Amino acid sequence: MRKIIVFLLTVLLLAACGSEQEARSDHKEEHTDTASVMFRGIDVKVEGNQMHLIGEAKASGNELYYELTQGEEVLQKETAIALDEGHLGWSEFGITSMLPDNVADEADTPIVMLYVKGENGRVVNPNYIPVDVLNH
């Protein structure tokens, strides 16, 4: 009788572990996103009140997005950049954005966030690039 109880407890324990594992794998599949992006050769220059950013991107899609913020203030809303197919998948891109007159007087540094979007529209692989407004 004791062996039967131990056997039943073992079966119940293994059955519970199996369904938990399946639930975890289903959960991961729901949140798996195939969108990705890599950047290289990023260069940021500020001339007067204009910020110029150039670089290369290798993205899973044909566009990337950027947003320019300073602290909680959005200086440039989300903007899409179309990417052309470049050498080995790397595409050159450039961004020019106007900065406010008082940008250097603020405590926070302006930040450019570069990213792509997944199938569900969520931000994927955000990259944060500071804009040096004091040494231009």
The first five atom37 places (N, CA, C, CB, O) and aatype in JSON, in Angstrom:
{
  "aatype": [12, 1, 11, 9, 9, 19, 13, 10, 10, 16, 19, 10, 10, 10, 0, 0, 4, 7, 15, 6, 5, 6, 0, 1, 15, 3, 8, 11, 6, 6, 8, 16, 3, 16, 0, 15, 19, 12, 13, 1, 7, 9, 3, 19, 11, 19, 6, 7, 2, 5, 12, 8, 10, 9, 7, 6, 0, 11, 0, 15, 7, 2, 6, 10, 18, 18, 6, 10, 16, 5, 7, 6, 6, 19, 10, 5, 11, 6, 16, 0, 9, 0, 10, 3, 6, 7, 8, 10, 7, 17, 15, 6, 13, 7, 9, 16, 15, 12, 10, 14, 3, 2, 19, 0, 3, 6, 0, 3, 16, 14, 9, 19, 12, 10, 18, 19, 11, 7, 6, 2, 7, 1, 19, 19, 2, 14, 2, 18, 9, 14, 19, 3, 19, 10, 2, 8],
  "atom_mask": [
    [1, 1, 1, 1, 1],
    [1, 1, 1, 1, 1],
    [1, 1, 1, 1, 1],
    [1, 1, 1, 1, 1],
    [1, 1, 1, 1, 1],
    [1, 1, 1, 1, 1],
    [1, 1, 1, 1, 1],
    [1, 1, 1, 1, 1],
    [1, 1, 1, 1, 1],
    [1, 1, 1, 1, 1],
    [1, 1, 1, 1, 1],
    [1, 1, 1, 1, 1],
    [1, 1, 1, 1, 1],
    [1, 1, 1, 1, 1],
    [1, 1, 1, 1, 1],
    [1, 1, 1, 1, 1],
    [1, 1, 1, 1, 1],
    [1, 1, 1, 0, 1],
    [1, 1, 1, 1, 1],
    [1, 1, 1, 1, 1],
    [1, 1, 1, 1, 1],
    [1, 1, 1, 1, 1],
    [1, 1, 1, 1, 1],
    [1, 1, 1, 1, 1],
    [1, 1, 1, 1, 1],
    [1, 1, 1, 1, 1],
    [1, 1, 1, 1, 1],
    [1, 1, 1, 1, 1],
    [1, 1, 1, 1, 1],
    [1, 1, 1, 1, 1],
    [1, 1, 1, 1, 1],
    [1, 1, 1, 1, 1],
    [1, 1, 1, 1, 1],
    [1, 1, 1, 1, 1],
    [1, 1, 1, 1, 1],
    [1, 1, 1, 1, 1],
    [1, 1, 1, 1, 1],
    [1, 1, 1, 1, 1],
    [1, 1, 1, 1, 1],
    [1, 1, 1, 1, 1],
    [1, 1, 1, 0, 1],
    [1, 1, 1, 1, 1],
    [1, 1, 1, 1, 1],
    [1, 1, 1, 1, 1],
    [1, 1, 1, 1, 1],
    [1, 1, 1, 1, 1],
    [1, 1, 1, 1, 1],
    [1, 1, 1, 0, 1],
    [1, 1, 1, 1, 1],
    [1, 1, 1, 1, 1],
    [1, 1, 1, 1, 1],
    [1, 1, 1, 1, 1],
    [1, 1, 1, 1, 1],
    [1, 1, 1, 1, 1],
    [1, 1, 1, 0, 1],
    [1, 1, 1, 1, 1],
    [1, 1, 1, 1, 1],
    [1, 1, 1, 1, 1],
    [1, 1, 1, 1, 1],
    [1, 1, 1, 1, 1],
    [1, 1, 1, 0, 1],
    [1, 1, 1, 1, 1],
    [1, 1, 1, 1, 1],
    [1, 1, 1, 1, 1],
    [1, 1, 1, 1, 1],
    [1, 1, 1, 1, 1],
    [1, 1, 1, 1, 1],
    [1, 1, 1, 1, 1],
    [1, 1, 1, 1, 1],
    [1, 1, 1, 1, 1],
    [1, 1, 1, 0, 1],
    [1, 1, 1, 1, 1],
    [1, 1, 1, 1, 1],
    [1, 1, 1, 1, 1],
    [1, 1, 1, 1, 1],
    [1, 1, 1, 1, 1],
    [1, 1, 1, 1, 1],
    [1, 1, 1, 1, 1],
    [1, 1, 1, 1, 1],
    [1, 1, 1, 1, 1],
    [1, 1, 1, 1, 1],
    [1, 1, 1, 1, 1],
    [1, 1, 1, 1, 1],
    [1, 1, 1, 1, 1],
    [1, 1, 1, 1, 1],
    [1, 1, 1, 0, 1],
    [1, 1, 1, 1, 1],
    [1, 1, 1, 1, 1],
    [1, 1, 1, 0, 1],
    [1, 1, 1, 1, 1],
    [1, 1, 1, 1, 1],
    [1, 1, 1, 1, 1],
    [1, 1, 1, 1, 1],
    [1, 1, 1, 0, 1],
    [1, 1, 1, 1, 1],
    [1, 1, 1, 1, 1],
    [1, 1, 1, 1, 1],
    [1, 1, 1, 1, 1],
    [1, 1, 1, 1, 1],
    [1, 1, 1, 1, 1],
    [1, 1, 1, 1, 1],
    [1, 1, 1, 1, 1],
    [1, 1, 1, 1, 1],
    [1, 1, 1, 1, 1],
    [1, 1, 1, 1, 1],
    [1, 1, 1, 1, 1],
    [1, 1, 1, 1, 1],
    [1, 1, 1, 1, 1],
    [1, 1, 1, 1, 1],
    [1, 1, 1, 1, 1],
    [1, 1, 1, 1, 1],
    [1, 1, 1, 1, 1],
    [1, 1, 1, 1, 1],
    [1, 1, 1, 1, 1],
    [1, 1, 1, 1, 1],
    [1, 1, 1, 1, 1],
    [1, 1, 1, 1, 1],
    [1, 1, 1, 0, 1],
    [1, 1, 1, 1, 1],
    [1, 1, 1, 1, 1],
    [1, 1, 1, 0, 1],
    [1, 1, 1, 1, 1],
    [1, 1, 1, 1, 1],
    [1, 1, 1, 1, 1],
    [1, 1, 1, 1, 1],
    [1, 1, 1, 1, 1],
    [1, 1, 1, 1, 1],
    [1, 1, 1, 1, 1],
    [1, 1, 1, 1, 1],
    [1, 1, 1, 1, 1],
    [1, 1, 1, 1, 1],
    [1, 1, 1, 1, 1],
    [1, 1, 1, 1, 1],
    [1, 1, 1, 1, 1],
    [1, 1, 1, 1, 1],
    [1, 1, 1, 1, 1]
  ],
  "atom_positions": [
    [[0.82, -1.19, 0.0], [0.0, 0.0, 0.0], [0.87, 1.26, 0.0], [-0.94, -0.01, 1.21], [0.59, 2.24, -0.7]],
    [[1.93, 1.21, 0.8], [2.83, 2.36, 0.89], [3.49, 2.65, -0.46], [3.91, 2.1, 1.97], [3.66, 3.81, -0.82]],
    [[3.86, 1.6, -1.19], [4.49, 1.77, -2.5], [3.52, 2.41, -3.49], [4.98, 0.41, -3.03], [3.94, 3.22, -4.32]],
    [[2.26, 2.06, -3.41], [1.26, 2.62, -4.31], [1.09, 4.11, -4.04], [-0.09, 1.89, -4.15], [0.98, 4.89, -4.99]],
    [[1.06, 4.52, -2.79], [0.92, 5.93, -2.43], [2.13, 6.73, -2.91], [0.75, 6.09, -0.9], [1.97, 7.82, -3.47]],
    [[3.34, 6.19, -2.7], [4.55, 6.87, -3.16], [4.54, 6.98, -4.68], [5.82, 6.12, -2.67], [4.91, 8.01, -5.23]],
    [[4.12, 5.91, -5.36], [4.04, 5.92, -6.82], [3.05, 6.98, -7.31], [3.64, 4.54, -7.34], [3.36, 7.72, -8.24]],
    [[1.88, 7.06, -6.71], [0.87, 8.04, -7.09], [1.35, 9.47, -6.85], [-0.42, 7.79, -6.33], [1.11, 10.36, -7.67]],
    [[2.01, 9.7, -5.72], [2.55, 11.03, -5.43], [3.6, 11.43, -6.46], [3.14, 11.07, -4.02], [3.66, 12.59, -6.89]],
    [[4.43, 10.48, -6.84], [5.47, 10.74, -7.84], [4.84, 11.07, -9.19], [6.42, 9.53, -7.98], [5.28, 12.0, -9.87]],
    [[3.83, 10.33, -9.58], [3.15, 10.58, -10.85], [2.5, 11.97, -10.83], [2.09, 9.49, -11.12], [2.61, 12.71, -11.81]],
    [[1.83, 12.32, -9.73], [1.21, 13.64, -9.62], [2.24, 14.76, -9.69], [0.42, 13.75, -8.33], [2.01, 15.78, -10.35]],
    [[3.36, 14.56, -9.03], [4.43, 15.57, -9.05], [4.97, 15.76, -10.45], [5.56, 15.18, -8.09], [5.15, 16.89, -10.9]],
    [[5.24, 14.67, -11.15], [5.76, 14.76, -12.52], [4.73, 15.35, -13.47], [6.19, 13.39, -13.02], [5.09, 16.11, -14.37]],
    [[3.47, 15.02, -13.29], [2.42, 15.58, -14.15], [2.3, 17.08, -13.95], [1.06, 14.89, -13.86], [2.12, 17.82, -14.92]],
    [[2.41, 17.54, -12.73], [2.33, 18.98, -12.45], [3.52, 19.7, -13.05], [2.27, 19.24, -10.93], [3.36, 20.8, -13.59]],
    [[4.7, 19.12, -12.98], [5.89, 19.76, -13.55], [5.77, 19.84, -15.07], [7.16, 18.99, -13.16], [6.17, 20.84, -15.66]],
    [[5.24, 18.81, -15.7], [5.12, 18.79, -17.15], [4.19, 19.87, -17.65], [0.0, 0.0, 0.0], [4.52, 20.55, -18.63]],
    [[3.05, 20.07, -17.04], [2.11, 21.08, -17.5], [2.64, 22.48, -17.23], [0.75, 20.91, -16.83], [2.36, 23.4, -18.0]],
    [[3.39, 22.66, -16.16], [3.99, 23.96, -15.87], [5.03, 24.31, -16.93], [4.63, 23.96, -14.45], [5.13, 25.46, -17.36]],
    [[5.81, 23.32, -17.34], [6.83, 23.54, -18.38], [6.16, 23.93, -19.7], [7.69, 22.26, -18.57], [6.64, 24.83, -20.39]],
    [[5.06, 23.25, -20.05], [4.35, 23.58, -21.28], [3.79, 25.0, -21.22], [3.24, 22.57, -21.53], [3.84, 25.72, -22.21]],
    [[3.26, 25.39, -20.07], [2.71, 26.74, -19.92], [3.8, 27.78, -20.08], [2.02, 26.89, -18.56], [3.59, 28.83, -20.68]],
    [[4.98, 27.5, -19.53], [6.09, 28.45, -19.66], [6.52, 28.58, -21.11], [7.28, 28.0, -18.8], [6.77, 29.69, -21.58]],
    [[6.62, 27.46, -21.84], [7.05, 27.55, -23.24], [6.01, 28.27, -24.09], [7.32, 26.14, -23.82], [6.37, 29.01, -25.0]],
    [[4.71, 28.06, -23.82], [3.67, 28.79, -24.53], [3.78, 30.28, -24.26], [2.29, 28.28, -24.14], [3.61, 31.09, -25.17]],
    [[4.05, 30.65, -23.02], [4.18, 32.05, -22.63], [5.35, 32.71, -23.37], [4.37, 32.18, -21.11], [5.24, 33.85, -23.82]],
    [[6.46, 32.0, -23.48], [7.62, 32.55, -24.18], [7.32, 32.77, -25.65], [8.83, 31.63, -24.03], [7.76, 33.77, -26.23]],
    [[6.59, 31.86, -26.28], [6.28, 32.0, -27.69], [5.42, 33.23, -27.96], [5.59, 30.76, -28.2], [5.56, 33.85, -29.02]],
    [[4.55, 33.58, -27.04], [3.69, 34.75, -27.22], [4.5, 36.04, -27.25], [2.65, 34.81, -26.11], [4.13, 36.98, -27.95]],
    [[5.6, 36.11, -26.5], [6.36, 37.34, -26.37], [7.65, 37.34, -27.18], [6.69, 37.58, -24.93], [8.44, 38.28, -27.07]],
    [[7.88, 36.33, -27.97], [9.07, 36.29, -28.8], [8.86, 37.23, -29.98], [9.36, 34.84, -29.28], [7.86, 37.16, -30.69]],
    [[9.84, 38.12, -30.19], [9.76, 39.07, -31.29], [10.98, 38.88, -32.17], [9.67, 40.54, -30.76], [12.09, 38.75, -31.67]],
    [[10.78, 38.86, -33.46], [11.88, 38.62, -34.38], [12.55, 39.9, -34.85], [11.39, 37.85, -35.57], [13.54, 39.83, -35.57]],
    [[12.04, 41.05, -34.46], [12.63, 42.33, -34.86], [13.95, 42.54, -34.13], [11.66, 43.5, -34.58], [14.07, 42.23, -32.94]],
    [[14.92, 43.08, -34.84], [16.21, 43.39, -34.22], [16.9, 44.49, -35.02], [17.11, 42.12, -34.13], [16.58, 44.73, -36.19]],
    [[17.85, 45.14, -34.38], [18.63, 46.18, -35.05], [20.0, 46.27, -34.39], [17.9, 47.56, -34.99], [20.14, 46.07, -33.19]],
    [[21.01, 46.58, -35.21], [22.37, 46.85, -34.73], [22.82, 48.16, -35.36], [23.36, 45.66, -35.09], [22.42, 48.5, -36.48]],
    [[23.65, 48.88, -34.63], [24.17, 50.14, -35.12], [25.69, 50.14, -35.08], [23.61, 51.32, -34.3], [26.29, 49.46, -34.25]],
    [[26.29, 50.9, -35.98], [27.75, 51.1, -35.95], [28.07, 52.44, -36.59], [28.5, 49.94, -36.69], [27.28, 52.99, -37.37]],
    [[29.24, 52.96, -36.24], [29.72, 54.21, -36.84], [28.86, 55.42, -36.51], [0.0, 0.0, 0.0], [28.73, 56.32, -37.34]],
    [[28.27, 55.45, -35.33], [27.41, 56.57, -34.95], [28.26, 57.8, -34.64], [26.53, 56.2, -33.73], [29.22, 57.72, -33.87]],
    [[27.92, 58.93, -35.25], [28.62, 60.19, -35.01], [27.58, 61.29, -34.84], [29.61, 60.53, -36.19], [26.68, 61.45, -35.67]],
    [[27.7, 62.04, -33.76], [26.76, 63.12, -33.47], [27.52, 64.44, -33.45], [26.02, 62.89, -32.11], [28.55, 64.56, -32.79]],
    [[27.0, 65.42, -34.17], [27.59, 66.76, -34.19], [26.49, 67.77, -33.95], [28.33, 67.05, -35.53], [25.36, 67.59, -34.4]],
    [[26.82, 68.85, -33.25], [25.89, 69.94, -33.02], [26.5, 71.2, -33.63], [25.57, 70.13, -31.48], [27.62, 71.57, -33.29]],
    [[25.76, 71.83, -34.52], [26.18, 73.08, -35.14], [25.08, 74.1, -34.9], [26.47, 72.9, -36.68], [24.0, 74.0, -35.48]],
    [[25.36, 75.08, -34.06], [24.33, 76.04, -33.69], [23.22, 75.33, -32.94], [0.0, 0.0, 0.0], [23.47, 74.72, -31.9]],
    [[22.02, 75.39, -33.46], [20.88, 74.7, -32.84], [20.47, 73.45, -33.62], [19.7, 75.65, -32.72], [19.37, 72.94, -33.44]],
    [[21.34, 72.97, -34.49], [21.04, 71.78, -35.26], [21.89, 70.61, -34.81], [21.25, 72.03, -36.74], [23.11, 70.73, -34.65]],
    [[21.22, 69.48, -34.6], [21.9, 68.24, -34.25], [21.93, 67.35, -35.49], [21.2, 67.51, -33.04], [20.89, 67.12, -36.11]],
    [[23.11, 66.85, -35.85], [23.28, 65.95, -36.98], [23.81, 64.63, -36.44], [24.24, 66.55, -38.05], [24.82, 64.59, -35.75]],
    [[23.12, 63.55, -36.77], [23.55, 62.21, -36.36], [23.63, 61.36, -37.62], [22.56, 61.57, -35.3], [22.68, 61.31, -38.4]],
    [[24.76, 60.7, -37.82], [24.93, 59.8, -38.95], [25.42, 58.45, -38.42], [25.92, 60.38, -40.01], [26.0, 58.38, -37.34]],
    [[25.17, 57.42, -39.18], [25.63, 56.1, -38.8], [25.15, 55.05, -39.77], [0.0, 0.0, 0.0], [24.62, 55.37, -40.84]],
    [[25.34, 53.81, -39.39], [24.88, 52.68, -40.18], [24.03, 51.78, -39.29], [26.07, 51.9, -40.78], [24.28, 51.64, -38.1]],
    [[23.03, 51.18, -39.91], [22.13, 50.28, -39.18], [21.92, 49.01, -39.98], [20.78, 50.96, -38.88], [21.91, 49.01, -41.21]],
    [[21.76, 47.92, -39.24], [21.42, 46.63, -39.83], [20.17, 46.17, -39.09], [22.61, 45.57, -39.73], [20.25, 45.73, -37.94]],
    [[19.03, 46.28, -39.76], [17.74, 46.0, -39.1], [17.04, 44.84, -39.78], [16.85, 47.25, -39.12], [17.26, 44.54, -40.96]],
    [[16.19, 44.19, -39.02], [15.42, 43.07, -39.56], [14.35, 43.56, -40.54], [14.76, 42.27, -38.43], [13.92, 42.81, -41.41]],
    [[13.92, 44.8, -40.4], [12.94, 45.38, -41.32], [13.59, 46.42, -42.2], [0.0, 0.0, 0.0], [14.82, 46.5, -42.29]],
    [[12.77, 47.24, -42.85], [13.32, 48.26, -43.75], [13.18, 49.66, -43.19], [12.63, 48.18, -45.09], [13.31, 50.64, -43.92]],
    [[12.93, 49.77, -41.88], [12.91, 51.09, -41.26], [13.29, 51.0, -39.8], [11.53, 51.74, -41.42], [13.16, 49.96, -39.15]],
    [[13.77, 52.15, -39.3], [14.04, 52.29, -37.88], [13.39, 53.58, -37.43], [15.57, 52.28, -37.58], [12.91, 54.37, -38.24]],
    [[13.37, 53.78, -36.12], [12.71, 54.95, -35.54], [13.66, 55.66, -34.61], [11.41, 54.54, -34.8], [14.61, 55.07, -34.08]],
    [[13.4, 56.95, -34.41], [14.15, 57.7, -33.42], [13.24, 58.68, -32.71], [15.34, 58.44, -34.06], [12.19, 59.07, -33.22]],
    [[13.68, 59.06, -31.53], [12.99, 60.06, -30.73], [14.06, 60.84, -29.98], [11.94, 59.41, -29.73], [15.03, 60.25, -29.5]],
    [[13.9, 62.14, -29.87], [14.86, 63.01, -29.17], [14.18, 63.57, -27.93], [15.38, 64.17, -30.11], [13.13, 64.22, -28.03]],
    [[14.77, 63.32, -26.77], [14.21, 63.8, -25.51], [15.28, 64.5, -24.69], [13.6, 62.63, -24.7], [16.48, 64.3, -24.9]],
    [[14.83, 65.32, -23.77], [15.71, 65.96, -22.8], [14.97, 65.91, -21.47], [16.09, 67.45, -23.21], [14.03, 66.67, -21.24]],
    [[15.41, 65.01, -20.6], [14.68, 64.77, -19.37], [13.32, 64.19, -19.72], [0.0, 0.0, 0.0], [13.24, 63.19, -20.43]],
    [[12.26, 64.79, -19.22], [10.9, 64.34, -19.52], [10.31, 65.0, -20.76], [10.01, 64.6, -18.33], [9.25, 64.6, -21.23]],
    [[11.0, 66.01, -21.29], [10.49, 66.76, -22.43], [10.87, 66.08, -23.75], [11.03, 68.2, -22.41], [12.02, 65.72, -23.96]],
    [[9.89, 65.91, -24.62], [10.12, 65.33, -25.94], [10.44, 66.47, -26.91], [8.88, 64.49, -26.44], [9.59, 67.33, -27.16]],
    [[11.67, 66.48, -27.44], [12.09, 67.52, -28.38], [11.72, 67.15, -29.82], [13.61, 67.75, -28.27], [11.42, 68.03, -30.62]],
    [[11.73, 65.86, -30.14], [11.35, 65.37, -31.46], [10.55, 64.09, -31.25], [12.61, 65.12, -32.38], [11.08, 63.11, -30.73]],
    [[9.29, 64.11, -31.65], [8.44, 62.92, -31.51], [8.97, 61.79, -32.39], [6.98, 63.25, -31.88], [9.8, 62.0, -33.27]],
    [[8.47, 60.6, -32.12], [8.87, 59.41, -32.88], [8.79, 59.67, -34.37], [7.99, 58.22, -32.5], [7.77, 60.1, -34.9]],
    [[9.9, 59.39, -35.04], [10.01, 59.6, -36.48], [10.6, 58.35, -37.11], [10.88, 60.85, -36.8], [11.56, 57.79, -36.6]],
    [[10.03, 57.91, -38.22], [10.53, 56.73, -38.94], [11.57, 57.14, -39.97], [9.37, 55.99, -39.63], [11.49, 58.21, -40.57]],
    [[12.56, 56.28, -40.15], [13.6, 56.48, -41.16], [13.62, 55.23, -42.04], [15.02, 56.74, -40.51], [13.81, 54.12, -41.54]],
    [[13.43, 55.41, -43.34], [13.49, 54.28, -44.27], [14.95, 53.88, -44.5], [12.8, 54.64, -45.63], [15.82, 54.74, -44.66]],
    [[15.19, 52.59, -44.5], [16.55, 52.07, -44.72], [16.62, 51.42, -46.09], [16.94, 51.06, -43.61], [15.75, 50.64, -46.47]],
    [[17.68, 51.74, -46.83], [17.95, 51.07, -48.1], [18.85, 49.88, -47.81], [18.62, 52.05, -49.14], [19.61, 49.89, -46.84]],
    [[18.76, 48.87, -48.64], [19.62, 47.7, -48.47], [21.04, 48.09, -48.82], [19.13, 46.5, -49.35], [21.32, 48.45, -49.97]],
    [[21.93, 48.03, -47.86], [23.32, 48.39, -48.07], [24.21, 47.17, -48.18], [0.0, 0.0, 0.0], [23.72, 46.04, -48.28]],
    [[25.5, 47.39, -48.16], [26.49, 46.32, -48.26], [26.4, 45.41, -47.04], [27.92, 46.92, -48.39], [26.53, 45.86, -45.91]],
    [[26.19, 44.12, -47.28], [26.07, 43.11, -46.23], [24.96, 43.44, -45.23], [27.4, 42.97, -45.49], [25.04, 43.08, -44.06]],
    [[23.93, 44.12, -45.69], [22.79, 44.44, -44.85], [22.91, 45.73, -44.06], [0.0, 0.0, 0.0], [21.94, 46.13, -43.41]],
    [[24.06, 46.39, -44.09], [24.26, 47.65, -43.37], [23.81, 48.82, -44.24], [25.75, 47.82, -42.95], [24.23, 48.94, -45.39]],
    [[22.96, 49.66, -43.7], [22.43, 50.82, -44.41], [22.86, 52.11, -43.72], [20.89, 50.75, -44.5], [22.79, 52.22, -42.5]],
    [[23.31, 53.08, -44.51], [23.65, 54.39, -43.95], [22.38, 55.18, -43.71], [24.61, 55.17, -44.89], [21.42, 55.08, -44.47]],
    [[22.37, 55.96, -42.64], [21.23, 56.83, -42.35], [21.73, 58.11, -41.71], [20.21, 56.11, -41.44], [22.85, 58.17, -41.21]],
    [[20.88, 59.12, -41.74], [21.22, 60.4, -41.12], [19.99, 61.05, -40.52], [0.0, 0.0, 0.0], [18.87, 60.87, -41.02]],
    [[20.2, 61.79, -39.46], [19.12, 62.51, -38.77], [19.58, 63.94, -38.56], [18.75, 61.83, -37.39], [20.71, 64.18, -38.12]],
    [[18.72, 64.89, -38.88], [18.96, 66.29, -38.56], [17.76, 66.78, -37.78], [19.21, 67.16, -39.85], [16.62, 66.61, -38.22]],
    [[18.01, 67.39, -36.63], [16.92, 67.85, -35.79], [17.3, 69.19, -35.16], [16.58, 66.8, -34.69], [18.45, 69.4, -34.77]],
    [[16.33, 70.07, -35.06], [16.55, 71.37, -34.41], [16.46, 71.2, -32.89], [15.51, 72.42, -34.91], [15.61, 70.49, -32.37]],
    [[17.37, 71.88, -32.2], [17.37, 71.89, -30.73], [16.85, 73.24, -30.25], [18.8, 71.61, -30.17], [17.06, 74.25, -30.92]],
    [[16.17, 73.27, -29.11], [15.71, 74.55, -28.57], [16.88, 75.47, -28.22], [14.83, 74.32, -27.34], [18.0, 74.99, -27.99]],
    [[16.63, 76.77, -28.17], [17.69, 77.74, -27.85], [18.28, 77.5, -26.47], [17.14, 79.15, -27.93], [19.48, 77.7, -26.27]],
    [[17.47, 77.08, -25.51], [17.93, 76.92, -24.12], [18.4, 75.5, -23.81], [16.84, 77.31, -23.17], [18.49, 75.15, -22.63]],
    [[18.68, 74.69, -24.81], [19.03, 73.29, -24.59], [20.27, 73.14, -23.7], [19.26, 72.58, -25.92], [20.34, 72.21, -22.9]],
    [[21.25, 74.02, -23.83], [22.48, 73.93, -23.04], [22.27, 74.37, -21.59], [23.57, 74.77, -23.68], [23.07, 74.02, -20.72]],
    [[21.21, 75.12, -21.32], [20.95, 75.62, -19.98], [20.26, 74.58, -19.09], [20.11, 76.87, -20.05], [20.23, 74.73, -17.87]],
    [[19.72, 73.56, -19.68], [18.98, 72.53, -18.93], [19.96, 71.59, -18.22], [18.05, 71.73, -19.87], [21.1, 71.43, -18.64]],
    [[19.48, 70.98, -17.13], [20.31, 70.06, -16.35], [20.51, 68.73, -17.07], [19.69, 69.82, -14.97], [21.56, 68.11, -16.92]],
    [[19.52, 68.29, -17.84], [19.6, 66.99, -18.51], [20.2, 67.13, -19.9], [18.22, 66.36, -18.61], [20.01, 68.14, -20.58]],
    [[20.93, 66.11, -20.3], [21.51, 66.04, -21.64], [20.46, 65.53, -22.62], [22.77, 65.12, -21.65], [19.72, 64.6, -22.28]],
    [[20.37, 66.09, -23.8], [19.45, 65.53, -24.8], [19.89, 64.11, -25.18], [19.4, 66.44, -26.07], [21.09, 63.83, -25.28]],
    [[18.92, 63.24, -25.39], [19.19, 61.85, -25.71], [18.41, 61.47, -26.98], [18.8, 60.91, -24.52], [17.22, 61.73, -27.08]],
    [[19.11, 60.86, -27.92], [18.46, 60.29, -29.11], [18.28, 58.8, -28.83], [19.3, 60.55, -30.43], [19.24, 58.1, -28.52]],
    [[17.04, 58.34, -28.95], [16.76, 56.92, -28.81], [16.49, 56.36, -30.19], [15.55, 56.66, -27.84], [15.54, 56.77, -30.86]],
    [[17.33, 55.41, -30.62], [17.17, 54.72, -31.91], [16.64, 53.32, -31.63], [18.53, 54.67, -32.7], [17.1, 52.66, -30.7]],
    [[15.68, 52.86, -32.43], [15.08, 51.54, -32.19], [14.31, 51.07, -33.41], [14.15, 51.58, -30.97], [14.12, 51.82, -34.37]],
    [[13.87, 49.83, -33.37], [12.93, 49.29, -34.34], [11.67, 48.89, -33.58], [13.54, 48.08, -35.13], [11.64, 48.91, -32.35]],
    [[10.65, 48.54, -34.31], [9.4, 48.09, -33.68], [9.13, 46.65, -34.05], [8.22, 48.99, -34.11], [9.39, 46.21, -35.17]],
    [[8.6, 45.92, -33.08], [8.21, 44.54, -33.32], [6.87, 44.45, -34.01], [0.0, 0.0, 0.0], [6.24, 45.47, -34.31]],
    [[6.44, 43.23, -34.26], [5.17, 43.01, -34.95], [4.0, 43.61, -34.18], [4.95, 41.52, -35.16], [3.0, 44.02, -34.78]],
    [[4.12, 43.66, -32.86], [3.03, 44.19, -32.04], [3.15, 45.71, -31.83], [3.02, 43.49, -30.69], [2.35, 46.29, -31.1]],
    [[4.13, 46.36, -32.48], [4.28, 47.81, -32.38], [5.09, 48.28, -31.19], [0.0, 0.0, 0.0], [5.23, 49.48, -30.97]],
    [[5.63, 47.35, -30.41], [6.43, 47.74, -29.24], [7.87, 48.03, -29.64], [6.39, 46.63, -28.18], [8.39, 47.5, -30.62]],
    [[8.51, 48.9, -28.85], [9.91, 49.28, -29.08], [10.81, 48.07, -28.83], [10.33, 50.47, -28.15], [10.67, 47.38, -27.82]],
    [[11.73, 47.81, -29.78], [12.66, 46.69, -29.68], [14.08, 47.23, -29.83], [12.36, 45.59, -30.76], [14.34, 48.07, -30.69]],
    [[14.99, 46.76, -29.02], [16.41, 47.11, -29.06], [16.66, 48.61, -29.01], [17.04, 46.54, -30.31], [17.3, 49.15, -29.91]],
    [[16.17, 49.32, -27.99], [16.44, 50.76, -27.94], [17.92, 51.03, -27.66], [15.57, 51.42, -26.86], [18.54, 50.37, -26.83]],
    [[18.47, 52.01, -28.36], [19.85, 52.45, -28.17], [19.79, 53.94, -27.84], [20.74, 52.17, -29.45], [19.16, 54.71, -28.56]],
    [[20.44, 54.33, -26.75], [20.39, 55.71, -26.26], [21.72, 56.4, -26.54], [20.07, 55.74, -24.74], [22.78, 55.94, -26.13]],
    [[21.64, 57.52, -27.26], [22.85, 58.25, -27.67], [22.76, 59.67, -27.12], [23.02, 58.25, -29.23], [21.87, 60.42, -27.51]],
    [[23.69, 60.05, -26.22], [23.67, 61.42, -25.71], [24.15, 62.43, -26.75], [24.55, 61.52, -24.45], [25.0, 62.12, -27.59]],
    [[23.59, 63.62, -26.68], [23.96, 64.7, -27.59], [24.74, 65.74, -26.76], [22.69, 65.35, -28.29], [24.17, 66.37, -25.86]],
    [[26.02, 65.9, -27.06], [26.87, 66.83, -26.32], [26.64, 68.25, -26.82], [28.37, 66.44, -26.46], [27.18, 68.63, -27.86]],
    [[25.85, 69.02, -26.09], [25.54, 70.38, -26.51], [26.5, 71.41, -25.9], [24.1, 70.73, -26.12], [26.48, 72.57, -26.28]],
    [[27.33, 70.99, -24.97], [28.24, 71.92, -24.31], [29.55, 72.11, -25.06], [28.53, 71.46, -22.9], [30.16, 73.17, -24.98]],
    [[30.01, 71.09, -25.79], [31.3, 71.14, -26.47], [31.14, 71.17, -27.99], [32.15, 69.95, -26.06], [31.75, 70.36, -28.69]],
    [[30.36, 72.07, -28.49], [30.22, 72.15, -29.95], [30.77, 73.44, -30.47], [28.78, 72.01, -30.36], [30.73, 73.68, -31.68]]
  ]
}
